[in-house]
Amino acid sequence: MVKAIVDISENANRVLNIVKARHSLKTKSEAINMMSEIYEETFEPELRPEFVKEMLELQKNGKFIHFKSMEEFDKYIHDA
């Protein structure tokens, strides 16, 4: 577990207290962890444009092997 001393605004402190109370949490640390998990679940990272370009290029010109099932894929991996 990482320990940190943070400076937060009065408003952020009120929000933490509300989250803590609504979810019957014991500490503000638990409230911060919960908020972090919720943010992580809803956050969609944007892909860098150069990565998107590279993937589109691979899709267009790359050599791919298509598998009908995971078992077929596993067999291919283990036989290689």
Stockholm file with secondary structure:
# STOCKHOLM 1.0

chainA/1-80         MVKAIVDISENANRVLNIVKARHSLKTKSEAINMMSEIYEETFEPELRPEFVKEMLELQKNGKFIHFKSMEEFDKYIHDA
#=GR chainA/1-80 SS CCCCCCCCCHHHHHHHHHHHHHTTCSSHHHHHHHHHHHHHHHCCCCCCHHHHHHHHHHHHHCCCCCCSSHHHHHHHHHHC
#=GC SS_cons        CCCCCCCCCHHHHHHHHHHHHHTTCSSHHHHHHHHHHHHHHHCCCCCCHHHHHHHHHHHHHCCCCCCSSHHHHHHHHHHC
//
